[in-house]
Amino acid sequence: MKFGQTRVLQTAKGKIAVGIALIFFGAAAILAAPTTTDKLICGLIVLTGAVLILLGIRQDRTEKSYFRNNDKEAK
C-alpha cells in the first residue's frame, strides 16, 4: 500500500490491512468500553474487520486462480 492511496479497499492487500487495523482498534475500544452495551457496539468494529479480512482473502484467491487459468490458456 502506498502512502496517500485513496482506493485501498479495491485491492486484496488493502482489504486485509484495513481489516487488521479495525480488529486492533476494535479490541482497544472493547477494553476501554465501560458498559456491556458499549462493548457489544465496539464488537461490531471487530466483526467488520474480520469480514474485510475474509473478503480480502477471497478476492486474492479469485485473482490467483484467474491468472493461473489465463496463463495455461496462453501456452
All heavy atoms as a GROMACS GRO file, in nm:
protein
  566
    1MET      N    1   0.083  -0.116   0.000
    1MET     CA    2   0.000   0.000   0.000
    1MET      C    3   0.088   0.124   0.000
    1MET      O    4   0.176   0.136   0.082
    1MET     CB    5  -0.088  -0.002   0.125
    1MET     CG    6  -0.228   0.017   0.096
    1MET     SD    7  -0.340   0.006   0.238
    1MET     CE    8  -0.248  -0.046   0.375
    2LYS      N    9   0.060   0.213  -0.090
    2LYS     CA   10   0.138   0.336  -0.099
    2LYS      C   11   0.077   0.442  -0.009
    2LYS      O   12  -0.043   0.442   0.017
    2LYS     CB   13   0.140   0.387  -0.243
    2LYS     CG   14   0.212   0.296  -0.338
    2LYS     CD   15   0.208   0.353  -0.477
    2LYS     CE   16   0.274   0.259  -0.576
    2LYS     NZ   17   0.264   0.309  -0.712
    3PHE      N   18   0.162   0.533   0.035
    3PHE     CA   19   0.114   0.643   0.118
    3PHE      C   20   0.024   0.733   0.036
    3PHE      O   21   0.056   0.771  -0.076
    3PHE     CB   22   0.233   0.723   0.172
    3PHE     CG   23   0.192   0.840   0.255
    3PHE    CD1   24   0.142   0.820   0.382
    3PHE    CD2   25   0.201   0.968   0.207
    3PHE    CE1   26   0.103   0.926   0.460
    3PHE    CE2   27   0.163   1.076   0.283
    3PHE     CZ   28   0.113   1.054   0.410
    4GLY      N   29  -0.092   0.765   0.088
    4GLY     CA   30  -0.185   0.853   0.019
    4GLY      C   31  -0.275   0.783  -0.080
    4GLY      O   32  -0.345   0.847  -0.157
    5GLN      N   33  -0.274   0.652  -0.081
    5GLN     CA   34  -0.358   0.578  -0.175
    5GLN      C   35  -0.505   0.596  -0.135
    5GLN      O   36  -0.541   0.580  -0.019
    5GLN     CB   37  -0.320   0.430  -0.172
    5GLN     CG   38  -0.387   0.348  -0.277
    5GLN     CD   39  -0.334   0.205  -0.278
    5GLN    OE1   40  -0.249   0.170  -0.199
    5GLN    NE2   41  -0.388   0.124  -0.365
    6THR      N   42  -0.590   0.630  -0.229
    6THR     CA   43  -0.728   0.662  -0.197
    6THR      C   44  -0.824   0.545  -0.216
    6THR      O   45  -0.933   0.546  -0.160
    6THR     CB   46  -0.777   0.780  -0.282
    6THR    OG1   47  -0.763   0.747  -0.420
    6THR    CG2   48  -0.697   0.905  -0.252
    7ARG      N   49  -0.787   0.447  -0.293
    7ARG     CA   50  -0.878   0.335  -0.320
    7ARG      C   51  -0.822   0.206  -0.260
    7ARG      O   52  -0.800   0.107  -0.330
    7ARG     CB   53  -0.897   0.320  -0.470
    7ARG     CG   54  -0.964   0.440  -0.530
    7ARG     CD   55  -0.986   0.424  -0.676
    7ARG     NE   56  -1.049   0.543  -0.730
    7ARG     CZ   57  -1.066   0.565  -0.856
    7ARG    NH1   58  -1.024   0.478  -0.944
    7ARG    NH2   59  -1.125   0.674  -0.896
    8VAL      N   60  -0.804   0.207  -0.132
    8VAL     CA   61  -0.740   0.095  -0.064
    8VAL      C   62  -0.828  -0.029  -0.066
    8VAL      O   63  -0.779  -0.140  -0.081
    8VAL     CB   64  -0.708   0.134   0.081
    8VAL    CG1   65  -0.649   0.018   0.157
    8VAL    CG2   66  -0.612   0.251   0.083
    9LEU      N   67  -0.958  -0.013  -0.052
    9LEU     CA   68  -1.047  -0.128  -0.040
    9LEU      C   69  -1.075  -0.199  -0.172
    9LEU      O   70  -1.155  -0.291  -0.176
    9LEU     CB   71  -1.178  -0.086   0.027
    9LEU     CG   72  -1.162  -0.044   0.173
    9LEU    CD1   73  -1.296   0.001   0.227
    9LEU    CD2   74  -1.108  -0.156   0.256
   10GLN      N   75  -1.011  -0.157  -0.280
   10GLN     CA   76  -1.030  -0.226  -0.407
   10GLN      C   77  -0.931  -0.341  -0.425
   10GLN      O   78  -0.954  -0.428  -0.508
   10GLN     CB   79  -1.019  -0.128  -0.522
   10GLN     CG   80  -1.136  -0.032  -0.528
   10GLN     CD   81  -1.128   0.060  -0.648
   10GLN    OE1   82  -1.027   0.064  -0.718
   10GLN    NE2   83  -1.233   0.135  -0.670
   11THR      N   84  -0.823  -0.342  -0.350
   11THR     CA   85  -0.724  -0.447  -0.363
   11THR      C   86  -0.738  -0.545  -0.247
   11THR      O   87  -0.788  -0.510  -0.140
   11THR     CB   88  -0.581  -0.390  -0.363
   11THR    OG1   89  -0.556  -0.329  -0.238
   11THR    CG2   90  -0.564  -0.288  -0.475
   12ALA      N   91  -0.691  -0.666  -0.269
   12ALA     CA   92  -0.698  -0.768  -0.165
   12ALA      C   93  -0.608  -0.733  -0.047
   12ALA      O   94  -0.647  -0.746   0.069
   12ALA     CB   95  -0.659  -0.904  -0.223
   13LYS      N   96  -0.487  -0.684  -0.076
   13LYS     CA   97  -0.396  -0.646   0.031
   13LYS      C   98  -0.454  -0.532   0.114
   13LYS      O   99  -0.439  -0.530   0.236
   13LYS     CB  100  -0.261  -0.602  -0.026
   13LYS     CG  101  -0.175  -0.712  -0.076
   13LYS     CD  102  -0.043  -0.654  -0.126
   13LYS     CE  103   0.043  -0.759  -0.190
   13LYS     NZ  104   0.169  -0.700  -0.240
   14GLY      N  105  -0.519  -0.439   0.049
   14GLY     CA  106  -0.579  -0.326   0.118
   14GLY      C  107  -0.691  -0.369   0.211
   14GLY      O  108  -0.702  -0.321   0.324
   15LYS      N  109  -0.775  -0.461   0.165
   15LYS     CA  110  -0.884  -0.510   0.248
   15LYS      C  111  -0.830  -0.582   0.372
   15LYS      O  112  -0.880  -0.564   0.482
   15LYS     CB  113  -0.973  -0.604   0.169
   15LYS     CG  114  -1.062  -0.534   0.070
   15LYS     CD  115  -1.147  -0.632  -0.006
   15LYS     CE  116  -1.224  -0.558  -0.115
   15LYS     NZ  117  -1.296  -0.649  -0.203
   16ILE      N  118  -0.728  -0.662   0.352
   16ILE     CA  119  -0.669  -0.735   0.464
   16ILE      C  120  -0.604  -0.638   0.563
   16ILE      O  121  -0.621  -0.651   0.685
   16ILE     CB  122  -0.569  -0.840   0.413
   16ILE    CG1  123  -0.644  -0.949   0.334
   16ILE    CG2  124  -0.490  -0.901   0.528
   16ILE    CD1  125  -0.554  -1.045   0.260
   17ALA      N  126  -0.533  -0.539   0.513
   17ALA     CA  127  -0.467  -0.441   0.601
   17ALA      C  128  -0.568  -0.359   0.680
   17ALA      O  129  -0.551  -0.338   0.801
   17ALA     CB  130  -0.377  -0.350   0.519
   18VAL      N  131  -0.674  -0.314   0.615
   18VAL     CA  132  -0.776  -0.237   0.685
   18VAL      C  133  -0.849  -0.325   0.786
   18VAL      O  134  -0.882  -0.281   0.896
   18VAL     CB  135  -0.875  -0.174   0.584
   18VAL    CG1  136  -0.996  -0.114   0.653
   18VAL    CG2  137  -0.805  -0.069   0.501
   19GLY      N  138  -0.871  -0.451   0.752
   19GLY     CA  139  -0.935  -0.544   0.845
   19GLY      C  140  -0.852  -0.565   0.970
   19GLY      O  141  -0.905  -0.566   1.082
   20ILE      N  142  -0.722  -0.580   0.955
   20ILE     CA  143  -0.633  -0.596   1.070
   20ILE      C  144  -0.635  -0.470   1.157
   20ILE      O  145  -0.642  -0.478   1.280
   20ILE     CB  146  -0.491  -0.632   1.024
   20ILE    CG1  147  -0.490  -0.772   0.966
   20ILE    CG2  148  -0.391  -0.621   1.139
   20ILE    CD1  149  -0.360  -0.810   0.897
   21ALA      N  150  -0.632  -0.355   1.093
   21ALA     CA  151  -0.636  -0.229   1.168
   21ALA      C  152  -0.767  -0.215   1.245
   21ALA      O  153  -0.767  -0.174   1.361
   21ALA     CB  154  -0.616  -0.112   1.073
   22LEU      N  155  -0.878  -0.251   1.182
   22LEU     CA  156  -1.007  -0.243   1.252
   22LEU      C  157  -1.014  -0.338   1.370
   22LEU      O  158  -1.073  -0.306   1.473
   22LEU     CB  159  -1.122  -0.271   1.154
   22LEU     CG  160  -1.160  -0.158   1.061
   22LEU    CD1  161  -1.269  -0.206   0.964
   22LEU    CD2  162  -1.208  -0.039   1.139
   23ILE      N  163  -0.954  -0.456   1.356
   23ILE     CA  164  -0.954  -0.550   1.467
   23ILE      C  165  -0.875  -0.493   1.585
   23ILE      O  166  -0.919  -0.502   1.700
   23ILE     CB  167  -0.899  -0.687   1.422
   23ILE    CG1  168  -1.004  -0.757   1.335
   23ILE    CG2  169  -0.863  -0.774   1.543
   23ILE    CD1  170  -0.960  -0.888   1.277
   24PHE      N  171  -0.760  -0.433   1.558
   24PHE     CA  172  -0.682  -0.374   1.667
   24PHE      C  173  -0.755  -0.258   1.733
   24PHE      O  174  -0.761  -0.248   1.856
   24PHE     CB  175  -0.545  -0.329   1.617
   24PHE     CG  176  -0.447  -0.441   1.596
   24PHE    CD1  177  -0.372  -0.448   1.480
   24PHE    CD2  178  -0.431  -0.541   1.690
   24PHE    CE1  179  -0.283  -0.551   1.459
   24PHE    CE2  180  -0.343  -0.646   1.671
   24PHE     CZ  181  -0.268  -0.651   1.555
   25PHE      N  182  -0.811  -0.168   1.652
   25PHE     CA  183  -0.885  -0.055   1.708
   25PHE      C  184  -1.010  -0.103   1.783
   25PHE      O  185  -1.044  -0.048   1.888
   25PHE     CB  186  -0.924   0.045   1.600
   25PHE     CG  187  -0.809   0.124   1.548
   25PHE    CD1  188  -0.788   0.136   1.413
   25PHE    CD2  189  -0.720   0.187   1.634
   25PHE    CE1  190  -0.681   0.210   1.364
   25PHE    CE2  191  -0.613   0.261   1.587
   25PHE     CZ  192  -0.594   0.272   1.451
   26GLY      N  193  -1.076  -0.202   1.730
   26GLY     CA  194  -1.194  -0.256   1.796
   26GLY      C  195  -1.161  -0.322   1.928
   26GLY      O  196  -1.235  -0.308   2.026
   27ALA      N  197  -1.050  -0.394   1.932
   27ALA     CA  198  -1.009  -0.458   2.058
   27ALA      C  199  -0.976  -0.354   2.163
   27ALA      O  200  -1.014  -0.369   2.281
   27ALA     CB  201  -0.889  -0.548   2.033
   28ALA      N  202  -0.910  -0.247   2.124
   28ALA     CA  203  -0.880  -0.139   2.218
   28ALA      C  204  -1.009  -0.072   2.266
   28ALA      O  205  -1.023  -0.037   2.383
   28ALA     CB  206  -0.788  -0.037   2.154
   29ALA      N  207  -1.104  -0.056   2.176
   29ALA     CA  208  -1.232   0.006   2.213
   29ALA      C  209  -1.311  -0.083   2.307
   29ALA      O  210  -1.377  -0.034   2.399
   29ALA     CB  211  -1.313   0.037   2.088
   30ILE      N  212  -1.306  -0.213   2.285
   30ILE     CA  213  -1.376  -0.307   2.374
   30ILE      C  214  -1.316  -0.301   2.514
   30ILE      O  215  -1.388  -0.301   2.614
   30ILE     CB  216  -1.372  -0.450   2.317
   30ILE    CG1  217  -1.464  -0.461   2.196
   30ILE    CG2  218  -1.413  -0.552   2.422
   30ILE    CD1  219  -1.454  -0.592   2.122
   31LEU      N  220  -1.184  -0.296   2.522
   31LEU     CA  221  -1.120  -0.290   2.654
   31LEU      C  222  -1.151  -0.159   2.726
   31LEU      O  223  -1.154  -0.155   2.849
   31LEU     CB  224  -0.969  -0.308   2.638
   31LEU     CG  225  -0.925  -0.446   2.591
   31LEU    CD1  226  -0.776  -0.447   2.566
   31LEU    CD2  227  -0.962  -0.553   2.694
   32ALA      N  228  -1.173  -0.052   2.652
   32ALA     CA  229  -1.200   0.077   2.713
   32ALA      C  230  -1.348   0.103   2.738
   32ALA      O  231  -1.382   0.200   2.806
   32ALA     CB  232  -1.144   0.188   2.624
   33ALA      N  233  -1.435   0.019   2.685
   33ALA     CA  234  -1.579   0.042   2.697
   33ALA      C  235  -1.626   0.015   2.840
   33ALA      O  236  -1.593  -0.088   2.899
   33ALA     CB  237  -1.654  -0.048   2.600
   34PRO      N  238  -1.706   0.106   2.897
   34PRO     CA  239  -1.747   0.090   3.036
   34PRO      C  240  -1.864  -0.006   3.058
   34PRO      O  241  -1.869  -0.075   3.159
   34PRO     CB  242  -1.786   0.232   3.079
   34PRO     CG  243  -1.822   0.301   2.953
   34PRO     CD  244  -1.741   0.237   2.844
   35THR      N  245  -1.957  -0.014   2.964
   35THR     CA  246  -2.075  -0.099   2.985
   35THR      C  247  -2.079  -0.211   2.882
   35THR      O  248  -2.009  -0.209   2.781
   35THR     CB  249  -2.204  -0.016   2.974
   35THR    OG1  250  -2.214   0.033   2.840
   35THR    CG2  251  -2.205   0.099   3.072
   36THR      N  252  -2.164  -0.307   2.909
   36THR     CA  253  -2.179  -0.422   2.820
   36THR      C  254  -2.234  -0.379   2.685
   36THR      O  255  -2.192  -0.430   2.582
   36THR     CB  256  -2.272  -0.526   2.883
   36THR    OG1  257  -2.222  -0.559   3.013
   36THR    CG2  258  -2.278  -0.652   2.800
   37THR      N  259  -2.326  -0.287   2.684
   37THR     CA  260  -2.383  -0.238   2.558
   37THR      C  261  -2.276  -0.173   2.472
   37THR      O  262  -2.269  -0.196   2.351
   37THR     CB  263  -2.495  -0.136   2.586
   37THR    OG1  264  -2.589  -0.196   2.675
   37THR    CG2  265  -2.563  -0.095   2.458
   38ASP      N  266  -2.190  -0.094   2.536
   38ASP     CA  267  -2.081  -0.030   2.462
   38ASP      C  268  -1.984  -0.135   2.407
   38ASP      O  269  -1.933  -0.121   2.296
   38ASP     CB  270  -2.005   0.068   2.551
   38ASP     CG  271  -2.089   0.188   2.589
   38ASP    OD1  272  -2.182   0.220   2.514
   38ASP    OD2  273  -2.062   0.248   2.694
   39LYS      N  274  -1.961  -0.240   2.484
   39LYS     CA  275  -1.871  -0.346   2.437
   39LYS      C  276  -1.929  -0.419   2.317
   39LYS      O  277  -1.858  -0.455   2.224
   39LYS     CB  278  -1.841  -0.444   2.550
   39LYS     CG  279  -1.752  -0.385   2.657
   39LYS     CD  280  -1.722  -0.483   2.766
   39LYS     CE  281  -1.637  -0.412   2.871
   39LYS     NZ  282  -1.587  -0.500   2.973
   40LEU      N  283  -2.060  -0.438   2.317
   40LEU     CA  284  -2.125  -0.503   2.202
   40LEU      C  285  -2.118  -0.416   2.078
   40LEU      O  286  -2.094  -0.465   1.968
   40LEU     CB  287  -2.270  -0.537   2.235
   40LEU     CG  288  -2.292  -0.649   2.336
   40LEU    CD1  289  -2.439  -0.661   2.370
   40LEU    CD2  290  -2.239  -0.779   2.282
   41ILE      N  291  -2.138  -0.288   2.096
   41ILE     CA  292  -2.129  -0.195   1.982
   41ILE      C  293  -1.987  -0.194   1.927
   41ILE      O  294  -1.965  -0.194   1.806
   41ILE     CB  295  -2.176  -0.055   2.023
   41ILE    CG1  296  -2.326  -0.058   2.051
   41ILE    CG2  297  -2.144   0.047   1.915
   41ILE    CD1  298  -2.380   0.068   2.114
   42CYS      N  299  -1.888  -0.192   2.016
   42CYS     CA  300  -1.748  -0.194   1.972
   42CYS      C  301  -1.711  -0.329   1.910
   42CYS      O  302  -1.619  -0.337   1.829
   42CYS     CB  303  -1.656  -0.162   2.089
   42CYS     SG  304  -1.674   0.005   2.151
   43GLY      N  305  -1.783  -0.432   1.949
   43GLY     CA  306  -1.761  -0.563   1.888
   43GLY      C  307  -1.796  -0.564   1.741
   43GLY      O  308  -1.743  -0.645   1.663
   44LEU      N  309  -1.885  -0.476   1.699
   44LEU     CA  310  -1.919  -0.465   1.557
   44LEU      C  311  -1.798  -0.420   1.476
   44LEU      O  312  -1.784  -0.458   1.360
   44LEU     CB  313  -2.036  -0.370   1.537
   44LEU     CG  314  -2.170  -0.417   1.592
   44LEU    CD1  315  -2.275  -0.308   1.576
   44LEU    CD2  316  -2.214  -0.544   1.524
   45ILE      N  317  -1.713  -0.339   1.536
   45ILE     CA  318  -1.591  -0.295   1.467
   45ILE      C  319  -1.501  -0.415   1.441
   45ILE      O  320  -1.446  -0.432   1.332
   45ILE     CB  321  -1.518  -0.188   1.549
   45ILE    CG1  322  -1.606  -0.064   1.566
   45ILE    CG2  323  -1.385  -0.151   1.485
   45ILE    CD1  324  -1.554   0.036   1.665
   46VAL      N  325  -1.487  -0.500   1.541
   46VAL     CA  326  -1.404  -0.620   1.526
   46VAL      C  327  -1.465  -0.713   1.422
   46VAL      O  328  -1.394  -0.770   1.338
   46VAL     CB  329  -1.389  -0.692   1.661
   46VAL    CG1  330  -1.313  -0.822   1.646
   46VAL    CG2  331  -1.319  -0.601   1.762
   47LEU      N  332  -1.596  -0.728   1.424
   47LEU     CA  333  -1.664  -0.812   1.326
   47LEU      C  334  -1.646  -0.759   1.184
   47LEU      O  335  -1.622  -0.836   1.091
   47LEU     CB  336  -1.813  -0.822   1.361
   47LEU     CG  337  -1.898  -0.910   1.271
   47LEU    CD1  338  -1.852  -1.054   1.281
   47LEU    CD2  339  -2.044  -0.898   1.307
   48THR      N  340  -1.653  -0.628   1.168
   48THR     CA  341  -1.630  -0.567   1.038
   48THR      C  342  -1.489  -0.593   0.989
   48THR      O  343  -1.466  -0.623   0.871
   48THR     CB  344  -1.657  -0.415   1.044
   48THR    OG1  345  -1.789  -0.394   1.093
   48THR    CG2  346  -1.641  -0.351   0.909
   49GLY      N  347  -1.392  -0.585   1.079
   49GLY     CA  348  -1.254  -0.615   1.043
   49GLY      C  349  -1.236  -0.758   0.998
   49GLY      O  350  -1.166  -0.786   0.900
   50ALA      N  351  -1.299  -0.850   1.069
   50ALA     CA  352  -1.289  -0.991   1.031
   50ALA      C  353  -1.352  -1.016   0.894
   50ALA      O  354  -1.298  -1.092   0.813
   50ALA     CB  355  -1.356  -1.078   1.137
   51VAL      N  356  -1.465  -0.952   0.868
   51VAL     CA  357  -1.531  -0.968   0.738
   51VAL      C  358  -1.443  -0.912   0.626
   51VAL      O  359  -1.430  -0.974   0.519
   51VAL     CB  360  -1.670  -0.900   0.739
   51VAL    CG1  361  -1.727  -0.888   0.600
   51VAL    CG2  362  -1.764  -0.976   0.830
   52LEU      N  363  -1.378  -0.798   0.650
   52LEU     CA  364  -1.290  -0.742   0.548
   52LEU      C  365  -1.171  -0.833   0.521
   52LEU      O  366  -1.127  -0.847   0.406
   52LEU     CB  367  -1.242  -0.603   0.590
   52LEU     CG  368  -1.338  -0.489   0.563
   52LEU    CD1  369  -1.286  -0.360   0.622
   52LEU    CD2  370  -1.360  -0.473   0.415
   53ILE      N  371  -1.118  -0.895   0.624
   53ILE     CA  372  -1.007  -0.989   0.604
   53ILE      C  373  -1.054  -1.108   0.519
   53ILE      O  374  -0.985  -1.149   0.425
   53ILE     CB  375  -0.950  -1.036   0.738
   53ILE    CG1  376  -0.874  -0.921   0.805
   53ILE    CG2  377  -0.857  -1.156   0.720
   53ILE    CD1  378  -0.825  -0.953   0.944
   54LEU      N  379  -1.171  -1.161   0.550
   54LEU     CA  380  -1.222  -1.274   0.472
   54LEU      C  381  -1.249  -1.235   0.327
   54LEU      O  382  -1.218  -1.312   0.234
   54LEU     CB  383  -1.350  -1.329   0.536
   54LEU     CG  384  -1.332  -1.399   0.670
   54LEU    CD1  385  -1.466  -1.438   0.728
   54LEU    CD2  386  -1.243  -1.521   0.654
   55LEU      N  387  -1.303  -1.116   0.305
   55LEU     CA  388  -1.326  -1.070   0.168
   55LEU      C  389  -1.194  -1.050   0.094
   55LEU      O  390  -1.184  -1.079  -0.026
   55LEU     CB  391  -1.406  -0.941   0.168
   55LEU     CG  392  -1.553  -0.952   0.207
   55LEU    CD1  393  -1.617  -0.814   0.217
   55LEU    CD2  394  -1.628  -1.039   0.109
   56GLY      N  395  -1.092  -1.001   0.163
   56GLY     CA  396  -0.961  -0.984   0.101
   56GLY      C  397  -0.898  -1.116   0.063
   56GLY      O  398  -0.840  -1.130  -0.046
   57ILE      N  399  -0.909  -1.215   0.150
   57ILE     CA  400  -0.854  -1.348   0.120
   57ILE      C  401  -0.929  -1.410   0.002
   57ILE      O  402  -0.869  -1.469  -0.088
   57ILE     CB  403  -0.862  -1.438   0.245
   57ILE    CG1  404  -0.763  -1.388   0.351
   57ILE    CG2  405  -0.834  -1.583   0.210
   57ILE    CD1  406  -0.778  -1.456   0.485
   58ARG      N  407  -1.060  -1.393   0.001
   58ARG     CA  408  -1.141  -1.448  -0.109
   58ARG      C  409  -1.104  -1.382  -0.241
   58ARG      O  410  -1.091  -1.450  -0.344
   58ARG     CB  411  -1.288  -1.426  -0.077
   58ARG     CG  412  -1.380  -1.483  -0.177
   58ARG     CD  413  -1.522  -1.463  -0.134
   58ARG     NE  414  -1.612  -1.514  -0.236
   58ARG     CZ  415  -1.738  -1.481  -0.247
   58ARG    NH1  416  -1.791  -1.398  -0.159
   58ARG    NH2  417  -1.812  -1.529  -0.342
   59GLN      N  418  -1.088  -1.250  -0.241
   59GLN     CA  419  -1.050  -1.179  -0.362
   59GLN      C  420  -0.912  -1.221  -0.409
   59GLN      O  421  -0.889  -1.239  -0.529
   59GLN     CB  422  -1.054  -1.028  -0.338
   59GLN     CG  423  -1.016  -0.946  -0.459
   59GLN     CD  424  -1.020  -0.798  -0.430
   59GLN    OE1  425  -1.063  -0.753  -0.326
   59GLN    NE2  426  -0.973  -0.719  -0.525
   60ASP      N  427  -0.820  -1.241  -0.316
   60ASP     CA  428  -0.685  -1.283  -0.351
   60ASP      C  429  -0.687  -1.421  -0.418
   60ASP      O  430  -0.621  -1.443  -0.518
   60ASP     CB  431  -0.596  -1.284  -0.227
   60ASP     CG  432  -0.452  -1.310  -0.259
   60ASP    OD1  433  -0.398  -1.242  -0.348
   60ASP    OD2  434  -0.391  -1.399  -0.195
   61ARG      N  435  -0.763  -1.512  -0.362
   61ARG     CA  436  -0.773  -1.646  -0.421
   61ARG      C  437  -0.835  -1.641  -0.560
   61ARG      O  438  -0.791  -1.711  -0.652
   61ARG     CB  439  -0.856  -1.737  -0.332
   61ARG     CG  440  -0.784  -1.781  -0.208
   61ARG     CD  441  -0.870  -1.874  -0.128
   61ARG     NE  442  -0.805  -1.911  -0.003
   61ARG     CZ  443  -0.864  -1.977   0.093
   61ARG    NH1  444  -0.991  -2.015   0.081
   61ARG    NH2  445  -0.797  -2.008   0.204
   62THR      N  446  -0.938  -1.559  -0.576
   62THR     CA  447  -1.003  -1.545  -0.706
   62THR      C  448  -0.908  -1.490  -0.810
   62THR      O  449  -0.901  -1.540  -0.924
   62THR     CB  450  -1.127  -1.454  -0.695
   62THR    OG1  451  -1.212  -1.504  -0.594
   62THR    CG2  452  -1.201  -1.445  -0.825
   63GLU      N  453  -0.831  -1.387  -0.773
   63GLU     CA  454  -0.735  -1.328  -0.866
   63GLU      C  455  -0.626  -1.427  -0.902
   63GLU      O  456  -0.586  -1.437  -1.019
   63GLU     CB  457  -0.674  -1.202  -0.805
   63GLU     CG  458  -0.769  -1.086  -0.797
   63GLU     CD  459  -0.711  -0.967  -0.722
   63GLU    OE1  460  -0.598  -0.977  -0.670
   63GLU    OE2  461  -0.780  -0.865  -0.715
   64LYS      N  462  -0.578  -1.503  -0.806
   64LYS     CA  463  -0.472  -1.601  -0.834
   64LYS      C  464  -0.522  -1.710  -0.927
   64LYS      O  465  -0.451  -1.750  -1.020
   64LYS     CB  466  -0.421  -1.662  -0.703
   64LYS     CG  467  -0.330  -1.572  -0.626
   64LYS     CD  468  -0.280  -1.639  -0.501
   64LYS     CE  469  -0.191  -1.546  -0.421
   64LYS     NZ  470  -0.146  -1.609  -0.296
   65SER      N  471  -0.643  -1.759  -0.904
   65SER     CA  472  -0.696  -1.864  -0.992
   65SER      C  473  -0.721  -1.809  -1.132
   65SER      O  474  -0.702  -1.880  -1.231
   65SER     CB  475  -0.823  -1.924  -0.934
   65SER     OG  476  -0.928  -1.831  -0.934
   66TYR      N  477  -0.764  -1.684  -1.142
   66TYR     CA  478  -0.786  -1.622  -1.272
   66TYR      C  479  -0.655  -1.614  -1.351
   66TYR      O  480  -0.650  -1.649  -1.469
   66TYR     CB  481  -0.845  -1.481  -1.254
   66TYR     CG  482  -0.858  -1.404  -1.383
   66TYR    CD1  483  -0.959  -1.432  -1.474
   66TYR    CD2  484  -0.768  -1.302  -1.413
   66TYR    CE1  485  -0.970  -1.361  -1.592
   66TYR    CE2  486  -0.779  -1.230  -1.530
   66TYR     CZ  487  -0.879  -1.261  -1.620
   66TYR     OH  488  -0.890  -1.191  -1.737
   67PHE      N  489  -0.548  -1.570  -1.285
   67PHE     CA  490  -0.419  -1.559  -1.353
   67PHE      C  491  -0.361  -1.696  -1.387
   67PHE      O  492  -0.298  -1.714  -1.490
   67PHE     CB  493  -0.320  -1.479  -1.270
   67PHE     CG  494  -0.350  -1.332  -1.268
   67PHE    CD1  495  -0.370  -1.265  -1.149
   67PHE    CD2  496  -0.362  -1.260  -1.386
   67PHE    CE1  497  -0.400  -1.130  -1.146
   67PHE    CE2  498  -0.391  -1.125  -1.385
   67PHE     CZ  499  -0.410  -1.060  -1.265
   68ARG      N  500  -0.384  -1.795  -1.302
   68ARG     CA  501  -0.336  -1.932  -1.332
   68ARG      C  502  -0.406  -1.987  -1.456
   68ARG      O  503  -0.343  -2.048  -1.542
   68ARG     CB  504  -0.360  -2.023  -1.213
   68ARG     CG  505  -0.261  -2.007  -1.104
   68ARG     CD  506  -0.281  -2.112  -0.997
   68ARG     NE  507  -0.218  -2.069  -0.874
   68ARG     CZ  508  -0.274  -2.071  -0.755
   68ARG    NH1  509  -0.396  -2.118  -0.741
   68ARG    NH2  510  -0.209  -2.029  -0.651
   69ASN      N  511  -0.537  -1.969  -1.463
   69ASN     CA  512  -0.613  -2.022  -1.576
   69ASN      C  513  -0.578  -1.949  -1.706
   69ASN      O  514  -0.572  -2.012  -1.812
   69ASN     CB  515  -0.763  -2.013  -1.548
   69ASN     CG  516  -0.806  -2.107  -1.439
   69ASN    OD1  517  -0.740  -2.206  -1.412
   69ASN    ND2  518  -0.916  -2.074  -1.374
   70ASN      N  519  -0.557  -1.821  -1.700
   70ASN     CA  520  -0.518  -1.746  -1.821
   70ASN      C  521  -0.378  -1.781  -1.865
   70ASN      O  522  -0.349  -1.780  -1.984
   70ASN     CB  523  -0.529  -1.595  -1.797
   70ASN     CG  524  -0.672  -1.549  -1.805
   70ASN    OD1  525  -0.759  -1.620  -1.854
   70ASN    ND2  526  -0.697  -1.431  -1.757
   71ASP      N  527  -0.290  -1.812  -1.770
   71ASP     CA  528  -0.153  -1.850  -1.804
   71ASP      C  529  -0.153  -1.984  -1.878
   71ASP      O  530  -0.077  -2.003  -1.972
   71ASP     CB  531  -0.068  -1.857  -1.677
   71ASP     CG  532   0.079  -1.872  -1.708
   71ASP    OD1  533   0.123  -1.816  -1.811
   71ASP    OD2  534   0.150  -1.938  -1.631
   72LYS      N  535  -0.237  -2.077  -1.840
   72LYS     CA  536  -0.243  -2.208  -1.906
   72LYS      C  537  -0.299  -2.195  -2.046
   72LYS      O  538  -0.257  -2.265  -2.138
   72LYS     CB  539  -0.329  -2.303  -1.824
   72LYS     CG  540  -0.263  -2.348  -1.695
   72LYS     CD  541  -0.355  -2.440  -1.616
   72LYS     CE  542  -0.291  -2.476  -1.484
   72LYS     NZ  543  -0.380  -2.559  -1.402
   73GLU      N  544  -0.395  -2.106  -2.066
   73GLU     CA  545  -0.453  -2.088  -2.198
   73GLU      C  546  -0.357  -2.019  -2.294
   73GLU      O  547  -0.360  -2.042  -2.413
   73GLU     CB  548  -0.582  -2.006  -2.187
   73GLU     CG  549  -0.694  -2.079  -2.117
   73GLU     CD  550  -0.814  -1.989  -2.093
   73GLU    OE1  551  -0.811  -1.871  -2.135
   73GLU    OE2  552  -0.912  -2.037  -2.032
   74ALA      N  553  -0.269  -1.935  -2.241
   74ALA     CA  554  -0.175  -1.863  -2.325
   74ALA      C  555  -0.067  -1.955  -2.383
   74ALA      O  556  -0.012  -1.929  -2.489
   74ALA     CB  557  -0.111  -1.750  -2.246
   75LYS      N  558  -0.036  -2.062  -2.314
   75LYS     CA  559   0.068  -2.154  -2.360
   75LYS      C  560   0.016  -2.237  -2.469
   75LYS      O  561   0.002  -2.267  -2.562
   75LYS     CB  562   0.116  -2.245  -2.247
   75LYS     CG  563   0.194  -2.170  -2.143
   75LYS     CD  564   0.240  -2.264  -2.037
   75LYS     CE  565   0.317  -2.187  -1.932
   75LYS     NZ  566   0.365  -2.270  -1.826
   0.00000   0.00000   0.00000
